[in-house]
Amino acid sequence: MSAKENAAVGQLFELLESRYALRVLWALKDGHPQTFRLLQDSVGSITPNTLNTRIKELRAAGLMGHGNDGYIVTALGADLLKRLNDVQAFAAKWTTSQTKVAAVKKK
């Protein structure tokens, strides 16, 4: 990977590592607009101030926007979420492996 590509990945990771950033995007992955309150409920345990900050950052990054019915992911945000879809399948496998590891440790 070139230095320029590394820098781009680093910038994306910096944005997504912000607390709740991925959860905000993930809550919008079904493509349905959500109001601020609904988005807050979907993310869970996020303060209004933090949600507002994440929305501003994700909108500035071009990953989400606001339409007549609420917040939505942009085409760019949908592309990112499509690429992250494998995380859901991986999480199920990982959870199963963690359960097996815990069972072995108890023996």
ZIRAQUI-V512697 format. One record per residue. RES is the residue in one letter. SS is DSSP state (a for helix, b for strand, c for the rest). OMEGA is omega as a letter, one per 30 degrees, with the letter a starting at -180 (* if undefined). Layout:
# ZIRAQUI-V512697
res: {RES,RES}
ss: {SS,SS}
omega: {OMEGA,OMEGA}
This chain:
# ZIRAQUI-V512697
res: {M,S,A,K,E,N,A,A,V,G,Q,L,F,E,L,L,E,S,R,Y,A,L,R,V,L,W,A,L,K,D,G,H,P,Q,T,F,R,L,L,Q,D,S,V,G,S,I,T,P,N,T,L,N,T,R,I,K,E,L,R,A,A,G,L,M,G,H,G,N,D,G,Y,I,V,T,A,L,G,A,D,L,L,K,R,L,N,D,V,Q,A,F,A,A,K,W,T,T,S,Q,T,K,V,A,A,V,K,K,K}
ss: {c,c,a,a,a,a,a,a,a,a,a,a,a,a,a,a,c,c,c,c,a,a,a,a,a,a,a,c,c,c,c,c,c,b,c,a,a,a,a,a,a,a,a,c,c,c,c,a,a,a,a,a,a,a,a,a,a,a,a,a,c,c,c,b,b,b,b,c,c,b,b,b,b,c,a,a,a,a,a,a,a,a,a,a,a,a,a,a,a,a,a,a,a,a,a,a,a,a,a,a,a,a,a,a,a,a,c}
omega: {a,l,l,l,l,l,l,l,l,l,l,l,l,l,a,l,l,a,l,a,l,l,l,l,a,l,a,a,l,l,l,l,l,l,l,a,l,l,l,l,a,a,l,l,l,l,l,l,l,l,l,l,l,l,l,a,a,l,l,l,l,a,l,l,a,l,a,a,l,a,a,l,l,l,l,l,l,l,l,a,l,a,l,a,l,l,a,l,l,a,l,l,a,l,l,a,l,l,l,l,l,l,l,a,a,a,*}
